[in-house]
Amino acid sequence: MTDASRLRRLTVHGWFLVMIGTLTVLTAVCAITGTVMIDRTSSLSEQLTQRISPAAIEASQMQKALIDQETGVRGFLLAGREEFLQPYAQGLAAEQHSRAQVAAHIGDRPDLLRELNAISDKAAAWRRDYAEPMTAEKRDDGTVPAARVEAGKQAFDEIRALLERQNSRLAQLRESSRAELSRAEQLRNWAFLAMLVLFPLAMGGMAVLLRNAVVRPLDQLRTASRQVAAGEFERAIPAKGPADIREVAVDVDLMRVRILQALGDSHRQQVQLREQAADLDAQAVELRRSNAELEQFAYVASHDLQEPLRKVATFCQLLEKRYGEVLDERGKQYIRFAVDGATRMQVLINDLLRFSRVGRVYDDREPVELGETLDKVIDDLSAPIEEAGATFERPGKLPTVVGDSTMLRLLWQNLVSNAIKFHDPARAPLIRIGCEPDADGWEFSVADNGIGVEPEFADKIFVIFQRLHSREQYSGTGIGLAMCKKIVENHGGRIWLDTGYTGGARLCFTLPASTVPAGSGTEHEGSTA
């Protein structure tokens, strides 16, 4: 992988890490260099001031002490006076002290230490072989051979040469240490100066790099995005800069393409919607015409169709009354069949009219006291209730809902009349009215102890004209529960058969809440009609 491809794979976070890492490395290099140079200059300065310079000074003192020794011996030999030997004695003590100091300062330099030992050895030999014997001879007989004095002078000249050499080497060492200290200080200063210069340069470089690698691609992305947002959907989004910015640019461009496709689809859908709206308008016209025809049919069914049925029933009854004596039993049965058929046809027409008017004619929404509505239904059905010996259990207070009072009364009437009609002949009907709060309003139930409904017919009983029993067993048109379903759904609720209920049938339905009842819905009272 090339360096260019590696750089293209860097994200904004990666670029920041690279720049911070580079700055950190450069700072560390400068800091380490400066630290090393500070330590080096400190070490050189300490060595120069604490070891080399004191060693050179003590070496000069040692040289002076040896010269004092030689001067004292030579003066004593010339004058013979004891006071001239004082410099010799003092120089001997000073030599030993200076020698110990020099040895302590140059102990880490074996070559200088060897020279120091050589000087000490030569000085000791000069004192042993020349200075002390010649002073002793001078005291004894007052004369010292000139050859011996010359030999002592030559021996001391050798010591003098060694001292000069030692001083020269110490001086050179001091100068070289000073030069090295000066170079270390210059390097230290350059390191810190480079650090001071490097920080602004590095920050400037980081700013330029950040501008070119991050800020400029973001500006281009922002500009292109605003142009697209302004309506230039054909404007492509440039994918430049770090990897994550390029990925964002690609995603935004993909979003632009999808928006463009969605706009195209939207235009096509608008055309389709306009066509569908035109079709719906035509269907609405046809529906209004159909409703008008339905209203006309309802009028005809309620007036024109029922009038012939009433005439058929009336004249059949008159025929039986007038000619009943001449008719045999079969003729009378045929007449009863005709009257029953006409009567049932009238009932069916009336039920169909009521079913068609649910949600169309009866749809006045107002607060309805369900307790009062139920009372009126029980009062209207007092005759069949008394005949069957039915007993009711109901809440002491039913809630108020918003709806059509006629439809809700018809709902109670169908449910209660069904509970009475399909009672068990072996026991008197017991009808339980229930009411409980529901998540969306109120849940009501009408339960009986009648013949019940098999679970497989739970949906069939709500279909219009669907009957589970013959007309000979139970009368009716098969519209009642279908009408209940239509009424409940028209009020925004639902109705169903409780298939888990045993010992009869239990129909449940829900209605949206309008107000909270004043009394509890769990208190029951019993009544027998």
C-alpha positions as CSV (number, residue, x, y, z in Angstrom):
1,M,0.0,0.0,0.0
2,T,1.4,3.4,-1.0
3,D,1.7,6.4,1.3
4,A,-1.0,8.2,-0.7
5,S,-3.5,5.4,-0.3
6,R,-2.7,5.2,3.4
7,L,-3.4,8.9,3.8
8,R,-6.7,8.6,1.9
9,R,-7.8,6.0,4.4
10,L,-7.3,8.4,7.3
11,T,-10.4,9.8,9.0
12,V,-10.6,13.2,10.7
13,H,-9.7,11.6,14.0
14,G,-6.8,9.9,12.2
15,W,-5.5,13.2,10.8
16,F,-5.7,14.8,14.3
17,L,-3.8,11.8,15.7
18,V,-1.1,12.1,13.0
19,M,-0.6,15.8,13.6
20,I,-0.6,15.5,17.4
21,G,1.8,12.5,17.1
22,T,4.1,14.4,14.9
23,L,4.1,17.5,17.2
24,T,4.6,15.2,20.2
25,V,7.6,13.5,18.5
26,L,9.3,16.7,17.5
27,T,8.7,18.2,21.0
28,A,10.0,15.1,22.6
29,V,13.2,15.2,20.4
30,C,13.8,18.8,21.3
31,A,13.0,18.3,24.9
32,I,15.3,15.2,25.1
33,T,18.1,17.0,23.3
34,G,17.8,20.0,25.6
35,T,17.7,17.9,28.7
36,V,20.7,15.9,27.6
37,M,22.6,19.1,26.8
38,I,21.6,20.6,30.2
39,D,22.9,17.6,31.9
40,R,26.1,17.6,29.8
41,T,26.8,21.3,30.4
42,S,26.1,20.8,34.1
43,S,28.5,17.9,34.2
44,L,31.2,19.7,32.2
45,S,30.8,22.9,34.3
46,E,31.1,20.8,37.5
47,Q,34.1,19.0,36.2
48,L,35.8,22.2,35.1
49,T,35.0,24.2,38.3
50,Q,35.3,21.4,40.9
51,R,38.1,19.3,39.5
52,I,40.2,20.6,36.6
53,S,40.6,24.2,37.7
54,P,41.3,23.4,41.3
55,A,43.8,20.7,40.1
56,A,45.6,23.3,38.0
57,I,45.8,25.7,40.9
58,E,47.0,23.1,43.3
59,A,49.6,21.9,40.7
60,S,50.9,25.5,40.5
61,Q,51.1,25.6,44.3
62,M,52.9,22.3,44.3
63,Q,55.4,23.7,41.7
64,K,55.9,26.8,43.8
65,A,56.5,24.6,46.9
66,L,59.2,22.5,45.1
67,I,60.8,25.7,43.8
68,D,60.8,27.1,47.3
69,Q,62.6,23.9,48.5
70,E,65.2,24.2,45.8
71,T,65.7,27.9,46.5
72,G,66.0,27.4,50.2
73,V,68.7,24.6,49.7
74,R,70.6,26.7,47.3
75,G,70.6,29.8,49.6
76,F,71.7,27.6,52.5
77,L,74.6,26.2,50.5
78,L,75.7,29.6,49.5
79,A,75.4,31.5,52.8
80,G,75.4,28.6,55.3
81,R,72.7,30.3,57.4
82,E,69.9,28.1,58.9
83,E,67.1,30.7,58.3
84,F,67.5,30.1,54.5
85,L,66.3,26.5,55.1
86,Q,62.9,27.8,56.3
87,P,61.4,27.9,52.7
88,Y,62.6,24.3,52.3
89,A,60.7,23.1,55.3
90,Q,57.6,25.2,54.4
91,G,57.8,24.1,50.8
92,L,58.0,20.4,51.9
93,A,54.7,20.7,53.8
94,A,53.0,22.7,51.1
95,E,54.1,20.2,48.5
96,Q,52.5,17.3,50.4
97,H,49.3,19.2,50.8
98,S,49.1,20.3,47.2
99,R,50.1,16.9,46.0
100,A,47.2,15.3,48.0
101,Q,44.7,17.9,46.5
102,V,45.9,17.3,43.0
103,A,45.7,13.6,43.4
104,A,42.1,13.9,44.7
105,H,41.1,16.1,41.7
106,I,42.7,14.0,38.9
107,G,42.0,10.6,40.4
108,D,39.8,9.6,37.4
109,R,42.6,10.4,35.0
110,P,45.4,7.7,35.2
111,D,47.8,9.5,32.8
112,L,47.9,12.7,34.9
113,L,48.0,10.7,38.1
114,R,51.1,8.8,36.8
115,E,52.8,12.1,36.0
116,L,52.0,13.4,39.4
117,N,53.5,10.3,41.0
118,A,56.6,10.7,38.8
119,I,57.0,14.3,40.0
120,S,56.6,13.2,43.6
121,D,59.1,10.3,43.1
122,K,61.6,12.7,41.4
123,A,61.2,15.2,44.2
124,A,61.7,12.6,46.9
125,A,64.8,11.3,45.1
126,W,66.2,14.8,44.8
127,R,65.7,15.4,48.5
128,R,67.2,12.0,49.4
129,D,70.1,12.1,47.0
130,Y,71.1,15.8,46.9
131,A,69.2,18.2,49.1
132,E,69.6,16.5,52.5
133,P,73.2,15.2,51.9
134,M,74.4,18.6,50.7
135,T,72.8,20.4,53.7
136,A,74.4,17.9,56.0
137,E,77.8,18.3,54.4
138,K,77.4,22.1,54.6
139,R,76.8,21.9,58.3
140,D,79.7,19.5,58.9
141,D,82.6,21.1,57.2
142,G,81.1,24.1,55.4
143,T,82.0,23.0,51.9
144,V,80.0,21.2,49.2
145,P,81.7,20.1,45.9
146,A,80.7,22.2,42.9
147,A,80.1,19.0,40.9
148,R,77.6,17.7,43.5
149,V,75.8,21.1,43.5
150,E,75.6,21.0,39.7
151,A,74.3,17.4,39.7
152,G,71.6,18.5,42.2
153,K,70.7,21.4,40.0
154,Q,70.3,19.1,36.9
155,A,68.2,16.7,39.0
156,F,65.9,19.5,40.0
157,D,65.7,20.7,36.4
158,E,64.2,17.4,35.5
159,I,61.6,18.0,38.2
160,R,61.0,21.4,36.9
161,A,60.4,20.0,33.4
162,L,57.9,17.5,34.7
163,L,56.1,20.3,36.6
164,E,55.9,22.4,33.4
165,R,54.6,19.5,31.5
166,Q,52.0,18.8,34.1
167,N,50.9,22.4,34.2
168,S,50.7,22.5,30.4
169,R,48.6,19.3,30.2
170,L,46.2,20.7,32.9
171,A,46.0,23.9,31.1
172,Q,45.2,22.1,27.8
173,L,42.6,20.0,29.7
174,R,41.0,23.1,31.1
175,E,40.9,24.7,27.7
176,S,39.4,21.6,26.0
177,S,36.8,21.3,28.8
178,R,35.9,25.0,28.3
179,A,35.6,24.5,24.6
180,E,33.4,21.4,25.1
181,L,31.3,23.2,27.6
182,S,30.9,26.1,25.2
183,R,29.8,23.7,22.4
184,A,27.3,21.9,24.8
185,E,25.8,25.2,25.8
186,Q,25.5,26.3,22.2
187,L,23.8,23.0,21.3
188,R,21.5,23.3,24.4
189,N,20.6,26.9,23.4
190,W,20.0,25.8,19.8
191,A,17.8,23.0,21.0
192,F,15.6,25.3,23.0
193,L,15.6,27.9,20.3
194,A,14.5,25.2,17.8
195,M,11.7,24.2,20.2
196,L,10.5,27.8,20.4
197,V,10.6,28.1,16.6
198,L,9.2,24.6,16.1
199,F,6.0,25.2,18.1
200,P,4.7,28.1,15.9
201,L,5.8,26.3,12.8
202,A,4.2,23.1,13.9
203,M,1.0,24.9,14.8
204,G,1.0,26.7,11.5
205,G,1.6,23.4,9.7
206,M,-1.2,21.8,11.6
207,A,-3.6,24.7,10.8
208,V,-2.7,24.5,7.1
209,L,-3.0,20.7,7.1
210,L,-6.3,20.9,9.0
211,R,-7.6,23.5,6.5
212,N,-6.7,21.5,3.4
213,A,-7.5,18.0,4.8
214,V,-10.6,18.7,6.9
215,V,-12.1,22.2,6.8
216,R,-12.0,22.7,3.0
217,P,-13.7,19.3,2.2
218,L,-16.3,20.1,4.9
219,D,-16.9,23.5,3.3
220,Q,-17.4,21.9,-0.1
221,L,-19.7,19.3,1.4
222,R,-21.7,22.0,3.2
223,T,-22.0,24.2,0.1
224,A,-23.1,21.3,-2.1
225,S,-25.6,20.2,0.5
226,R,-27.1,23.7,0.8
227,Q,-27.4,23.8,-3.0
228,V,-29.2,20.5,-3.0
229,A,-31.4,21.7,-0.2
230,A,-32.2,24.9,-2.2
231,G,-33.5,22.7,-5.1
232,E,-30.5,21.9,-7.2
233,F,-31.1,18.1,-7.0
234,E,-28.9,17.4,-10.0
235,R,-25.9,18.9,-8.1
236,A,-23.5,16.0,-7.3
237,I,-21.9,16.0,-3.8
238,P,-18.1,15.9,-4.0
239,A,-16.4,13.2,-2.0
240,K,-13.1,14.6,-0.8
241,G,-11.1,14.8,2.3
242,P,-10.6,12.2,5.1
243,A,-12.3,8.8,4.9
244,D,-15.2,9.6,7.2
245,I,-16.0,12.9,5.5
246,R,-15.9,11.1,2.1
247,E,-18.3,8.4,3.5
248,V,-20.6,11.2,4.7
249,A,-20.5,12.8,1.3
250,V,-21.2,9.5,-0.4
251,D,-24.2,9.0,2.0
252,V,-25.5,12.5,1.4
253,D,-25.2,12.0,-2.4
254,L,-27.0,8.7,-2.1
255,M,-29.7,10.5,-0.2
256,R,-29.8,13.1,-2.9
257,V,-30.3,10.4,-5.6
258,R,-33.0,8.7,-3.5
259,I,-34.7,12.1,-3.0
260,L,-34.6,12.6,-6.7
261,Q,-36.1,9.2,-7.3
262,A,-38.7,9.9,-4.7
263,L,-39.6,13.2,-6.4
264,G,-40.0,11.4,-9.6
265,D,-42.2,8.8,-8.0
266,S,-44.1,11.6,-6.2
267,H,-44.8,13.3,-9.5
268,R,-46.0,10.1,-11.0
269,Q,-48.1,9.4,-7.9
270,Q,-49.6,12.9,-8.2
271,V,-50.7,12.2,-11.7
272,Q,-52.2,8.9,-10.5
273,L,-53.8,10.7,-7.6
274,R,-55.4,13.2,-9.9
275,E,-56.7,10.4,-12.1
276,Q,-58.0,8.6,-9.0
277,A,-59.5,11.8,-7.7
278,A,-61.4,12.2,-11.0
279,D,-62.5,8.6,-10.6
280,L,-63.6,9.2,-7.0
281,D,-65.5,12.3,-8.0
282,A,-67.3,10.2,-10.6
283,Q,-67.9,7.5,-8.0
284,A,-69.2,10.1,-5.5
285,V,-71.7,11.3,-8.1
286,E,-72.7,7.7,-8.7
287,L,-72.9,7.1,-5.0
288,R,-75.1,10.2,-4.5
289,R,-77.4,8.9,-7.2
290,S,-77.4,5.5,-5.6
291,N,-78.2,7.0,-2.2
292,A,-81.0,8.9,-3.8
293,E,-82.4,5.7,-5.3
294,L,-81.9,4.0,-1.9
295,E,-83.9,6.7,-0.2
296,Q,-86.6,6.3,-2.9
297,F,-86.5,2.5,-2.4
298,A,-86.9,3.0,1.4
299,Y,-89.9,5.2,0.8
300,V,-91.4,2.7,-1.5
301,A,-90.6,-0.1,0.9
302,S,-92.2,1.7,3.8
303,H,-95.3,2.7,2.0
304,D,-96.0,1.2,-1.4
305,L,-94.6,-2.4,-0.6
306,Q,-96.3,-2.7,2.8
307,E,-99.7,-1.6,1.5
308,P,-100.2,-4.7,-0.7
309,L,-98.9,-6.9,2.0
310,R,-101.5,-5.5,4.5
311,K,-104.2,-6.0,1.9
312,V,-103.1,-9.6,1.3
313,A,-103.2,-10.3,5.0
314,T,-106.4,-8.5,5.6
315,F,-108.4,-10.1,2.7
316,C,-107.0,-13.5,3.6
317,Q,-108.3,-13.1,7.1
318,L,-111.7,-11.8,5.8
319,L,-111.8,-14.8,3.4
320,E,-111.3,-17.2,6.3
321,K,-113.9,-15.4,8.4
322,R,-116.6,-15.3,5.7
323,Y,-116.0,-18.6,4.0
324,G,-114.5,-20.5,6.9
325,E,-117.5,-22.8,7.1
326,V,-117.2,-24.1,3.5
327,L,-113.4,-24.4,3.7
328,D,-111.8,-27.6,4.8
329,E,-108.9,-27.8,7.2
330,R,-106.3,-27.7,4.4
331,G,-107.9,-24.5,2.9
332,K,-107.8,-22.8,6.3
333,Q,-104.1,-23.9,6.7
334,Y,-103.3,-22.3,3.3
335,I,-104.9,-19.1,4.3
336,R,-102.9,-19.0,7.6
337,F,-99.7,-19.7,5.6
338,A,-100.5,-16.7,3.3
339,V,-101.2,-14.4,6.3
340,D,-98.1,-15.5,8.1
341,G,-95.9,-15.0,5.0
342,A,-97.4,-11.5,4.5
343,T,-96.8,-10.7,8.2
344,R,-93.3,-11.9,8.1
345,M,-92.6,-10.0,4.9
346,Q,-93.8,-6.8,6.7
347,V,-91.5,-7.5,9.6
348,L,-88.6,-8.2,7.3
349,I,-89.2,-5.0,5.4
350,N,-89.3,-3.0,8.6
351,D,-86.1,-4.6,9.9
352,L,-84.3,-3.9,6.6
353,L,-85.4,-0.3,6.8
354,R,-84.1,0.1,10.4
355,F,-80.8,-1.6,9.4
356,S,-80.3,0.7,6.4
357,R,-81.1,3.8,8.5
358,V,-78.3,3.0,11.1
359,G,-75.6,5.7,10.7
360,R,-77.6,7.4,7.9
361,V,-80.9,8.5,9.3
362,Y,-80.3,7.9,13.0
363,D,-77.0,9.7,13.7
364,D,-77.6,12.5,16.1
365,R,-74.7,12.6,18.5
366,E,-75.5,13.8,22.0
367,P,-74.9,12.7,25.6
368,V,-77.0,9.6,26.2
369,E,-77.7,8.2,29.7
370,L,-77.4,4.4,29.1
371,G,-79.2,3.7,32.4
372,E,-82.3,5.6,31.2
373,T,-82.1,4.0,27.8
374,L,-82.0,0.5,29.3
375,D,-85.0,1.4,31.6
376,K,-87.1,2.3,28.6
377,V,-86.2,-0.9,26.8
378,I,-87.1,-3.0,29.8
379,D,-90.3,-1.1,30.1
380,D,-91.1,-1.7,26.3
381,L,-90.3,-5.5,26.7
382,S,-92.3,-5.8,29.9
383,A,-94.8,-8.2,28.4
384,P,-92.3,-10.9,27.2
385,I,-90.2,-10.3,30.3
386,E,-93.3,-11.0,32.5
387,E,-94.3,-14.0,30.3
388,A,-90.8,-15.6,30.6
389,G,-90.4,-14.7,34.3
390,A,-87.0,-13.0,33.5
391,T,-84.8,-11.5,36.2
392,F,-82.2,-8.8,35.8
393,E,-78.9,-8.0,37.5
394,R,-77.5,-4.7,36.5
395,P,-75.2,-1.9,37.8
396,G,-76.8,0.7,40.0
397,K,-75.4,3.4,37.6
398,L,-74.5,3.2,34.0
399,P,-72.2,5.8,32.3
400,T,-73.1,8.5,29.9
401,V,-71.8,8.2,26.4
402,V,-72.0,10.4,23.3
403,G,-74.1,8.8,20.6
404,D,-77.5,8.5,19.0
405,S,-80.2,7.7,21.6
406,T,-82.4,5.8,19.1
407,M,-79.6,3.5,17.9
408,L,-78.4,2.8,21.4
409,R,-82.0,2.0,22.5
410,L,-82.3,-0.3,19.6
411,L,-79.0,-1.9,20.7
412,W,-80.2,-2.7,24.2
413,Q,-83.6,-3.9,22.8
414,N,-82.0,-6.4,20.4
415,L,-79.6,-7.8,23.1
416,V,-82.2,-8.1,25.8
417,S,-84.9,-9.5,23.5
418,N,-82.4,-12.2,22.3
419,A,-81.5,-13.1,25.9
420,I,-85.3,-13.6,26.6
421,K,-86.1,-15.3,23.3
422,F,-83.2,-17.9,23.5
423,H,-83.8,-18.9,27.1
424,D,-83.6,-22.4,28.4
425,P,-87.2,-23.8,28.8
426,A,-86.0,-25.6,31.9
427,R,-85.3,-22.5,33.9
428,A,-86.4,-18.9,34.2
429,P,-84.1,-16.3,32.3
430,L,-81.5,-14.5,34.4
431,I,-80.0,-11.6,32.5
432,R,-76.8,-9.9,33.9
433,I,-75.9,-6.4,32.6
434,G,-72.2,-5.6,33.2
435,C,-70.2,-2.4,32.9
436,E,-66.4,-1.9,33.5
437,P,-63.9,0.8,32.5
438,D,-61.9,-0.1,29.4
439,A,-58.6,1.2,28.0
440,D,-60.5,3.2,25.4
441,G,-63.8,3.8,27.3
442,W,-66.3,1.4,28.7
443,E,-66.9,-2.3,28.2
444,F,-70.5,-3.6,28.5
445,S,-71.8,-7.1,28.6
446,V,-75.2,-8.9,28.4
447,A,-75.1,-12.4,29.8
448,D,-77.9,-14.9,30.1
449,N,-78.4,-18.5,31.3
450,G,-80.1,-19.6,28.1
451,I,-79.2,-22.1,25.4
452,G,-76.0,-20.4,24.5
453,V,-74.0,-20.2,21.2
454,E,-71.3,-22.6,20.1
455,P,-67.9,-21.0,19.7
456,E,-67.6,-21.9,16.0
457,F,-70.6,-19.6,15.3
458,A,-69.1,-16.6,17.1
459,D,-68.7,-14.7,13.8
460,K,-71.6,-16.0,12.0
461,I,-74.2,-14.7,14.4
462,F,-73.3,-11.1,13.4
463,V,-73.9,-11.6,9.7
464,I,-77.2,-10.4,8.3
465,F,-79.9,-13.1,7.6
466,Q,-77.7,-15.7,9.3
467,R,-79.8,-18.0,11.6
468,L,-78.7,-20.8,13.8
469,H,-82.3,-22.1,14.3
470,S,-85.3,-22.7,12.2
471,R,-88.3,-20.3,12.2
472,E,-90.4,-23.1,13.7
473,Q,-88.1,-23.1,16.8
474,Y,-87.4,-19.4,17.2
475,S,-89.0,-16.5,15.3
476,G,-87.0,-13.6,13.8
477,T,-85.4,-12.3,10.6
478,G,-81.7,-12.8,11.5
479,I,-81.0,-9.1,11.4
480,G,-80.9,-8.2,15.1
481,L,-77.2,-9.0,15.9
482,A,-76.1,-7.7,12.5
483,M,-77.8,-4.4,13.4
484,C,-76.1,-4.4,16.9
485,K,-72.7,-4.8,15.2
486,K,-73.4,-1.9,12.8
487,I,-74.6,0.3,15.7
488,V,-71.6,-0.4,17.9
489,E,-69.1,0.1,15.1
490,N,-70.9,3.3,14.0
491,H,-70.2,4.6,17.6
492,G,-66.5,3.7,17.4
493,G,-66.7,0.4,19.4
494,R,-66.7,-3.3,18.8
495,I,-68.9,-6.2,19.7
496,W,-68.1,-9.9,20.2
497,L,-69.2,-13.2,21.7
498,D,-67.5,-14.3,24.9
499,T,-66.6,-17.8,23.8
500,G,-65.2,-18.6,27.3
501,Y,-68.5,-18.1,29.0
502,T,-70.5,-21.2,30.0
503,G,-74.0,-21.7,31.1
504,G,-75.6,-19.4,28.4
505,A,-74.4,-16.7,26.1
506,R,-72.5,-13.5,26.9
507,L,-72.2,-10.7,24.4
508,C,-69.7,-7.9,25.0
509,F,-69.3,-4.5,23.4
510,T,-67.3,-1.4,23.9
511,L,-68.2,2.3,23.6
512,P,-65.9,5.3,23.8
513,A,-66.0,7.2,27.1
514,S,-67.5,10.7,27.4
515,T,-68.0,11.2,31.1
516,V,-67.1,9.3,34.3
517,P,-70.2,7.9,36.0
518,A,-71.2,9.5,39.3
519,G,-71.8,6.1,41.0
520,S,-69.8,2.9,41.1
521,G,-70.3,0.5,38.2
522,T,-69.9,-2.6,40.4
523,E,-72.9,-2.3,42.7
524,H,-75.8,-4.5,41.5
525,E,-79.5,-4.6,42.3
526,G,-81.9,-7.4,41.4
527,S,-85.4,-6.8,39.9
528,T,-88.1,-9.2,38.7
529,A,-90.5,-8.2,36.1
